[in-house]
Amino acid sequence: MGTHETENIKIHMRRTVRPNPIFLAKPGTILRYGEIYSAIANKHGAVIGICENGETLGVAPGEFEFLELPQWLADIWSREESWCVNGAKIHEEDRPCTSTK
């Protein structure tokens, strides 16, 4: 699919995100406002939150802020959306992996 999993990405939700259309989703596929979730990112910086049920949802700028992320991802997001990186713990050693899933 082209998604590159990266460890050490944590996001804090600024709003609730649900799948669209919701009736096709598994129960529990939701990222709730105020909660903290693990996430993955592709090599272009697109962020995907991991729901409590293991399903994933893409998140857009304004829907979340980073709590932890690797340096390469901070570099991408700092260009346009620096507010969502401010105050986050940045991991210097992490790089996007080269395998695709």
TIGU-312170 format. One record per residue (C-alpha): residue in three letters; x, z, y; residue number from 1. Coordinates in steps of 0.5 Angstrom, whole numbers. Each point is the difference from the previous one (the first is absolute). Layout:
// TIGU-312170
 resn    c1    c3    c2 resi
  ALA     X     Z     Y  NUM
...
// end
This chain:
// TIGU-312170
 resn    c1    c3    c2 resi
  MET     0     0     0    1
  GLY     6     1     5    2
  THR    -1     7     1    3
  HIS     7     4     1    4
  GLU    -1     7    -2    5
  THR     4     5     4    6
  GLU     1     7    -1    7
  ASN    -1     5     5    8
  ILE    -6    -3     4    9
  LYS    -5     5     3   10
  ILE    -5    -1     4   11
  HIS    -5     4     4   12
  MET    -7    -3     1   13
  ARG    -3    -1     7   14
  ARG    -7    -2    -2   15
  THR    -3    -1    -7   16
  VAL     1    -7    -4   17
  ARG    -4    -2    -5   18
  PRO     0    -7    -4   19
  ASN    -4    -6     2   20
  PRO    -5    -1    -3   21
  ILE    -1     7    -2   22
  PHE    -4    -1    -6   23
  LEU     5    -4    -4   24
  ALA     5     6     0   25
  LYS     1     5    -5   26
  PRO    -2     7     2   27
  GLY     5     4     4   28
  THR     3    -6     4   29
  ILE     0     3     7   30
  LEU     6     2     4   31
  ARG    -3     6     4   32
  TYR     1     2     8   33
  GLY     5     5     0   34
  GLU     2     0    -7   35
  ILE     8    -2    -2   36
  TYR     1    -5    -5   37
  SER     6    -3    -3   38
  ALA     1    -8     1   39
  ILE     3    -6    -1   40
  ALA     3    -6     4   41
  ASN     1    -7    -1   42
  LYS     7    -3     3   43
  HIS    -4    -2     6   44
  GLY    -2     7     2   45
  ALA    -8     0    -2   46
  VAL    -2     7    -3   47
  ILE    -4     1    -5   48
  GLY    -3     7    -1   49
  ILE    -1     3    -7   50
  CYS    -6     3    -1   51
  GLU    -1     7    -4   52
  ASN    -3    -4    -6   53
  GLY     6    -5     0   54
  GLU    -3    -6     3   55
  THR     3    -3     6   56
  LEU    -3    -2     7   57
  GLY     4    -4     5   58
  VAL     0     4     7   59
  ALA     1    -3     7   60
  PRO     3     3     6   61
  GLY    -4     5     3   62
  GLU    -3     2    -6   63
  PHE     6     5    -2   64
  GLU     7     2     2   65
  PHE     6     1    -4   66
  LEU     3     7    -2   67
  GLU     5    -3    -4   68
  LEU     3    -7    -1   69
  PRO     7    -3    -1   70
  GLN     4    -3     6   71
  TRP    -1    -7    -2   72
  LEU    -8     1     1   73
  ALA     1     4     6   74
  ASP     4    -6     3   75
  ILE    -6    -4    -1   76
  TRP    -5     4     3   77
  SER     4     2     6   78
  ARG     0    -7     2   79
  GLU    -8     0     2   80
  GLU    -3     7    -2   81
  SER     5     5     1   82
  TRP    -5     6     2   83
  CYS    -1     0    -8   84
  VAL     7     1    -2   85
  ASN     1     5     6   86
  GLY     2     7    -4   87
  ALA     0    -3    -7   88
  LYS     6     2    -4   89
  ILE     4    -6    -1   90
  HIS     4    -1    -7   91
  GLU     6    -4     2   92
  GLU     2    -2    -7   93
  ASP    -7    -3    -3   94
  ARG     0    -8     0   95
  PRO    -6    -4    -2   96
  CYS     1    -2    -8   97
  THR     1    -7    -2   98
  SER    -4     0    -6   99
  THR    -7    -2     1  100
  LYS    -6     2    -4  101
// end
